[in-house]
Amino acid sequence: MRLGYARVSDVSQSHDLQMDALRQAGCQHIYVETASGSRADRPELRKLLDAVQPGSQVICWRLDRMARSLRHLIDMAETLRQREVGLISLTEGIDTSTTSGRFLFHVLGSLAEMEREIIVERTKAGLRAAAARGRRGGRPPSMNEAQVRAAKAMLRSGEMTAAEVAAQLGISPSTLYRHVPGGRGNLEQAA
């Protein structure tokens, strides 16, 4: 039996291209899902995997429609192999029920893993180079040094509450406490 799986990430996308290809490939039943690929809880994929029998073939339009990561894809293919179920990707032309298809699947998987590791290495090198030049990544602090000093002075004076100080500076009380831990009580102990 040929079982198809079609997935798009959100409702603004269409399943039509995948559905047409899966029908043309002779799928008797197609499981259709609208969910992010990163989600582990995809009910239609779970139903598909529960429905497969030895000798079945699971067909997808592209491998990235099936799995949330390379590791997940390899594990899924191995589970299907142990259950005597083939995995076919129409776009990549991979059929894991054949020896050459399994070989190609693992070569492509290895290349994808290597590419990911190279991207991670380049990103880390770029971050180190930027740090060496004095650039810090991430969101800028919500309070600068002058604002922190002003907040401490206003809190020490005792004339304003922490909420009033935060409102005066245009920040939330939680931001104030993040930059002035302990608030007024901590400032009085430090004095």
N, C-alpha and C positions, 0 to 999 in steps of 0.2 A: 504494500500500500504506500502511496506517495502522499505525504502530509506536508502542507506548506505553512510558512510563518511569515507574516508581513507586519512590520512595525514602523510607525512614524513617531517622532518625538513629541509633537503637540498637535492640537486640533486644527491649526492653521495649515497643516500639511495634508497631502492626499495619499491614500494607499493605492490609487488607481494603477500607477506604473508597476508596482510590485505585484498587485493582484493579477494584472494582465499576463505578466511573465510567468507567474506561478500556475495560472490556468493553462497557458500554452505548454508548460512543462508536464502537464497531466496530473496535477494534484487533485486527489479525490476530496480532500477537505483542507480548508485554509483557515488557520487561526490568525485573527486580526487583532492588533493591539495598538493603542495610542498611549505610549509611556516613554519616558526618558530611558535611554540605554543604560544609564548608570544605576537605575533602580534594580534592586535584587528581587523585589516582589512583583513579578509580572505574571498575572493570573493566566493569561492565554498561553504563554510559553510553558507554564507549569502544566496546563491541560494537555498541551501537545506532547510534552515529555512523558506524561502519564499514559497517553494513548498509544504510544509507539509499541510495536510488537517486533520480534525477531524477523528480519527480512524486509522491514519497512525502510523507507527513505524519508528523511527530513530535508525539505528543500527550502532554501531562502534565496532572496534576490541577491543579497550581499552578506558577507560574513559579519559585518558590523551591525547588521539588523538583529542578529542572534544573541550576541554576548556583550557584556558591559566592559570587558577587558580581555586582553590576550590570554591571560591565565584562565579566566572564566571560559573562554572559547576552547582552549586546549582541554580543559577539564571536561567540558560538555562533550566534545568530540570523543574523548576517551571513554566517557560513560556510555555514549551511544555505541561505540565500537564493541564494548563489553556486552552490550545488550543485542549485538548483531544487527545494528541499525546504521545505515549509511547517512552521511551528511553531504548534501550537494549545495554548492553555491553557484548560482547561474551566472553571475557577473564575472567572478574569478575563474569559472570553469573548473572547479574542484569537486571531486567525488571521492569521499574517503572510503567508499566500499571497494575501491581499486588500489592496488599497490602503488601505482604512480600518483594517484590522487592523495593518498596518505603522505607520500614523500613530499609532494608539492605543498600540501597543507603545513607540514612541519617546517619546510624551508621558508615559506612565507611567514609563518609564525615567528621563526627565529629572526628573520629580517625585520619584522615589525618590532620585536623586542629590542633588537640592536638599535633601531632608529629612535625608539623611545629613550634608551639609555644615552644615546648621543645628544639628544635634545636636552635631557636633564643635565649632562655634563656641560654643555654650552651655556645653559641658563646659569648654573652655579659659577662658571668662569666669568660670565658677564656681571653677575652680582658682586663677585670678589673684585673685579676691575673697577666697578662703579664705587664700591666701598673704599678702595685705595685712593680714589680721586675725591673722597669726602662726600659722596652722594649716598644718601640713605633711601631705601625703598619704603614703600608703604604710605599710609595716610599721614599727612602732617599733623603734629600735635594740635589739639583744639585750644590750648592755652599757651601763649608764649611766656617768657621769663617775666616781662613787665606785668602781665595779667596775673601771674602767680603771686608776685610781690604785692600787687594791689589787693588781691583777694585776702592774702594773709594780713595786711594792714587793716582792711575793713573788718575782718573777723576779730582781730585783737582789740579793736576799738570797742567792741561789744554793743555798738549802736544798731547793728543790722543782723538779722538772722541769716543762716547759711542760704536759705532759699532766696532772700532779698539780695544777697551778694551775688549769687548765681544769676539772678534776673538782671542785675545792674551790669554784669559782664556779658550778658547775652549767651549764657551757657546753661546747661541743666545742673541741678544739684549733684547728680552722680558724677558729672564731669568735674565739678569743683572738688568733690571728695577724692576723686582719682588723682588729682594734682596736689591736693592738700590733705593727705591721709589723716584721719582722726579729727579733722575740722578744728574748731575753736579749742576744744579740750586738749588736743595735742599741742597746739600753739602755746597755751597757757603753761603746760608742763615744761615745754622747751625753754620758756622765758626765765 
